[in-house]
Every structure is written in C-alpha cells, then in structure tokens.
Amino acid sequence: MVIMKKILLIFAVLALVASCGKNEEGKKPEIDLEEQLIGQWHSTSISVEGDIYIEFYQEKSFELYQQIGEGAYRLYRGTWNLEGDLLTGKYNDGEDWAAAYKVAIEGDVLTMTSQNDAAETSTYKKSDIPSEVKERCETVVKSR
Amino acid sequence: MKYRNLTIAAIVMMAAISCLNEKEPAAAPELSSKEELLMTKLTGGQNGEYMGGCLLLYLDEETTSRFENGEDVAAELFGSGEYTGFEKAISHKPKNEELARELGLHRWFIVTFDDMTPVRSFAANVAVRPEIHAIQFNSLPKPASDCKSIPFRPQVRLSSASDGKKIPFDDPMNSYQWNLNNTGDKNVAATAREGADVGVIDAWKLTAGSPDVIVAVCDAPVKYTHPDLAGSMWVNEAELNGVKGVDDDGNDYIDDIHGYNFYKRGGSNGAINWETETESGHGTHVAGIVAAVNGNGIGVSSVAGGSGKGDGVRLMCCQVFEGIYSDGDRGMSEALMYAADNGACIAQCSYGYPAGTFECDDAFINNASLEYRALKYFTNPKNCNHPSLEANIAIFAAGNESASISGYPGALPMCISVTAFGPDFLPAGYTNYGRGCNIAAPGGDLWVGALKEEDNISQILSTGLSEISGDYIWMQGSSMACPHMSGVAALGVSYAGKLGKKFTDNEFKTLLLTSVNDINQFLTEGGKSFKDMWINMQTYHNRMGTGAIDAWKLLMQIEGTPSAMVQTGKKSQVDLSEYFGEGAADLTYLAVEIDEEAKKTLGLASNPKITDGVLDIVCMKNGSAKIRISAIAGGVQLGGGNNIGGTEITREISIISRGVYSTNGGWF
C-alpha cells in the first residue's frame, strides 16, 4: 500500500512537472517575426557563388552588402516591409526588389524563399557584419 | 678580282641567310654594287637621326665565337686602320646568358670609326663581309618632352575639391599637383575639370607602393641625392657596402649602387651624372612622378612613393641620356637588359623615336633589331622580377609630335604607349594619338594655363634640377604622362603582391588598360588652343587609347570583378564598362568565346553579341559559367606585321543566370 502511494505520488509529481513544462512553453511570449528579423544576417546558403550580409533596421530600412563573384562588397540601401511572413523591399534608387520573399525564422536561422517562378531559397544566420566589410563598401560607394 | 670576291661573298651570304631566323633581314638576290648589297643587310635606323662614327653589326655565330675566344676578328672584317674600336654592343655579361643567346643579343657588335667617314659609306664597305649578317645604324631616340622646365615658386592658393578629397600626405607642394587630385581649380586652367587626374586618392587607402616593386627609370639621370627621392632609390646593398672600384655583387657592373650610367658605355665608370651643362632634369622629374617620397613633410607627393613609412616602390636609375646625348640603340638596349637583370619589373621609358620614323611594327623590329631583342629580354617570363606577374612590363611615352600615330617602341603591342591630357581632361596639343596608342594619363598642358608662363601651373610639378627652386620644376609632355602610368602599374603590382595574387602577362595588361575613365565623352565637339593653332577635339575621339588611367579602378580590378547577373529566360544586357573600363562603348571587340559546356549550363541558344559596349545574352537555365571577351586596346586594328595598332586584351567574365534579377544588380 505504501508502495502504491509512493508510485502514485511519483506519477503525480511527474504529471505536475510535465504539465508545468507545457505551461512554461505555452507561456513563452510570442516573438513577433518582424522583431526577429531586425538585426544582422550572413548568408549560409545561396544559389550562386557569393557572400551576402544584410542588416534590417527597426525603422524599416536595410543595408545589403553583397559580393557576387570576386571583388569588393557592394553596398545597397533601401527600405523593407513585412506583411505576415511576406517580405518586400525597395532599393534607394527606386527599384523594387525583384521578388517578394516568404520568410521563416527558426532560432538564429532566416530562410527566405522568393515568391516568383524561380522559388529561390536562401538561408542566413544571425551574425555581425565585419567592420572591414563595411569599411570597404564605404569606399566602393565613394569611388569615381 | 673584286667582282669575284663579291660573288663568293654573295654565295656565302645566301647560305648564311638560310640559317637566319624570321626576324633577320631577307636574303639578297643578285648583287650589282656595294650599295645593293648593303640594302640587303641594312636593318635600318637610317630614316631618323643616328650616331656618326659607329655602326651596329650582327655577326654570324662562328665569328662571334671566335671573338669570344679572343681572336682578332676585327682586323679581318675591316682591315687595319679602317676602324677605331670593335666590341660587343652589350658590353656587360647578361645575368640570363642563355636567354640573351637565344635572342641573338650576343651576336650584336659595335664598330667605331672616324667621325668624318660617312656612316653609309663605311656600312657599304663592310656589307661585303659574309660574316656580317645585318647592319644597323645606331639610332638616336629622344626624350618625349621638350625638356623645357619652369622652376617652382609658390603660386596662387588653390581651392579644395568639392567632394572634400585631398592628398593625405603632408608634402607642402602637393596642393599644386592637380595630376594627383584635380579639384577643377580655375587658377590651374580656366577649363580645368575636377577629377581629371590619375584617380589615386582612394587607392592610397589600399596601397601606396611596396619596396619589392622596382621601377627602372630609363631616362636622363635621376638625382638620387634629392631629399624627396633619396628614400625611394633602389639600393644595391652589396655595392653600397662594398669596395669602391670593385664589382662587389658580381653583376659585371662596378659601383652600381642606385643604377648605372650607360652613356659612352659607362665611360665615366658608370657613375650617374646630372651635372652636365645641357642636363634638363627630365629623368629626375619623371622619377619624382613615380615615387617622390610621400609624407616626408617636404616637396611633392607622388603616385607610388609610399605612405610616409618608407614603404613606396623603388627607383632604379638607368641613365641613357647625358644632357642631350645618348648612346643610341646600344645604350637603350643595355639599360633594358640591366633593368631585367637587377630586379626591375617595370621599365619606365619616357623616350622613343619620333612618330613616323618607323611606319609599322615590322619596320621597327627589323630596323631597331637590337633594341627589339633587348625588349624581348626584359619582358621574357624567364626574367620576371615580381611574383605577382608573369612578365615584366615596358611602358613608353607615345611621343610629342602631335602625330596621329604613336612613336616606337611604345607602339609595339608588347609595350604600353601613353598619351597625354591636360588639367581639362582634353588631349594636350603636343601629344601623339591614334594607332599604336594604348592609354592616356596626365601630361600637362602649358597652353591651357590660366596664369602667365612663369606662374603657369597647368604643367606637371615634380622633382627636378633647379637651384632657384630647391630642385622642383614644372614640365610637360607624354614623358610626364608615362610615369603616371608606370606609377599606377607599380601600385597595381604592389597591391597584387599584398593580396598574394598572380596574373598572366595578358591578364595584367588587360587590367591596366581597362582601368580607365572615359574621355571620349569630351571629344565630340569644340577645341582648344595649342601654340598658335586651334585644335579640334573630334580629331582625338577614340584615339587616345582606352581612356584615362585610374589607380583606384586598377586596384578594384585586381581585387576581382563581380560576376555579371542576368535573368533566366529573358534577354539581358550586361554593361561591359565594369570589365573594360568607362570607354567600353567605344572599344573594338574581337570575339566572345564560350565553350559548349558553358552554353549547356546557361542554356544558351545562340552566341552572345556586343553592341556599343553592351553584351546581349539570353540564358534559358539557372546556372553560372565563364565567357571570354577580347578587344583591342588602342584603335580599331591590332598591331603586328605591317600594322601599327593596338594591343589585344581579354577578360574572363562569370555569368550568373538567376530567376531573381534586379537591374541594379542588387541581390534581392
């Protein structure tokens, strides 16, 4: 009988612990996708040989540092907008992004899938943009 | 009897001629006189100015060997009393003897004789000797400048650039150096144009030179004690620390601490000498444009004179002029060989034969055969002196005859020929242009200057020889344009070395000749004054080479070029100015090469085409592949053979075909 009681107690405690876990998960505040997007990202998988850094700013602007092929990073600036999980953008020269992107963020991994016929998927990881990338880009912009 | 001898000579010569390589003169047919025989052996030089009292002779291998074994072949060839001296044209032993022999340089001799004897007459007499395969008059190249200089004195204060750019060194005279940072100041010229310079300000953030890059200044003497040059001089440590009068480093030249004086075969012990009465300071000026010490708080700044930490490129003085005199082809040739043998990877040559002296490449190759072979020696990959290059680079001034062709040797495809523009970005009236010219650089233009002559600052300010100005002078000419190009090339080699990159000869020359700003945009209408004339700018359209050299663009290209992104399934246009410089629209393209595998990868149905510097391409598949595009740098036809023309340049471009495509090249 004592043994039964102990077993029941253990089950009760386990159940409580289990339910507490569920409650904790459930309580975890829903992080807004937009908030998650803000910050600096570095490409981990893109469709071509190259290297991309992007920073999404709170005030809906972005800085894109891209090196496709060889040579210095090129800096593009512009604005972005997120509706649901659909990300669109416009470069500062007035040109729209070539596609809208469906975004998903799991932990520190951002996945962007173009919503056009190409359905191109790229992944990025949260990562600081190295200062030398920023400095070199500055110079590219200034060059004659 | 004499006729019989001639006949025998002719037969022997015919046999000998059959052994000649293709660079040698054609065989003689029937001989009826000494003059006709001479014509079969004369490689030339007689069209321009040449030295009296001497001839260059190309002997057969057997006679050369006998001379090398100490036999007195001169007495046999010329008869006693007919000559005053006979020796190898290249008086010192080359380091790469095997290559020198392969090029036949060991078979060139110089015979000297009484100045009063007409050169042609002496040549006709010796032409009968079958041992003599070729005869060359010892031509006299000229500095590509009028060698007039104006001493520096503090002139008007100049304005700063609208974009805030300034030369980042504390050299007090550099505010006058519009060639390095043209602010468009109207005190320089009423027509001055901001940005009409060598584009080096941003480039200095990446490199301002490297001491392992040695530029041979083949010119008048460089005053190596000049306080703005001393720190940039190449130093032969073995000779510096050696015994005076002894060849301490065993290079066959005695006491060559900073270079050598090739005038009179190094007659004054090869000592570099700038104290002759007729010395203009031309070589010292040129040297200062390449690498006057930057950031030393005195004088001027320069293209590749370092960042103020003793890290600029090094200048090797190869003195080929002493005052207004030179040793002709012989001296130039030996200087180029010395430069190759002692570590120079760039030959900075602000001299040449006036435009028209040679009407095509073959004429130069045959008529200045010794110098051509010496150039081959300098640029042969076996003699390359920098790990980032496949071959050394020879850069020449285009010349100052206002002619529509380049002077030689610069016009050869193996050399780079540099034209000159003024502070207005327009061709200077004196510059040669057109066929054989490859690229433009600042050379100064007295005639557009805003101030009166003694205050004129539209020329180029650099180190020089002038007691009243502390050895700083203004000069102009394609002679001054040329060292800007050499300085930029030296920066490029420095940066390639810093990045650990290596380029083939064609790749590096292509980078040099495509790192340009467009000047054709200014050459569509209008004109400018030159002396008492008004010259029409349209005359120069697309005839100044590929464009105006830009140091920053060169360094960017050395870092690498971005791939060209195109949209899958649609006709795309790739602007080739990214790859061929701002003058891409005006270049003559030779071919677009793409192999079958690349075609499959990109899904190309037809070959891409180029129109006005834009590549039209249709890729039906996502993917990436490389294509090769070749073009002519300088003019619409290639040089070589009976032509005088441009140099072939080739770019390999990586094409990326994506379904996501922005016309501005952005990733998203």
Interface residues (C-beta under 8 A of the other chain):
Chain A: I46 S47 V48 E49 G50 I52 L64 Q66 Q67 I68 G69 E70 G71 A72 R74 Y76 G78 G89 Y91 D93 E95 W97 A98 A99 Y101 S114 N116 D117 A118 A119 E120 T139 V140 K142 S143 R144
Chain B: G195 G199 D202 K205 N517 D550 W552 K553 M556 Q557 E559 G560 T561 P562 S563 M565 T568 N622 S624 S654 I656 R658 G659 V660 Y661 S662 T663 N664 G665 G666 W667 F668
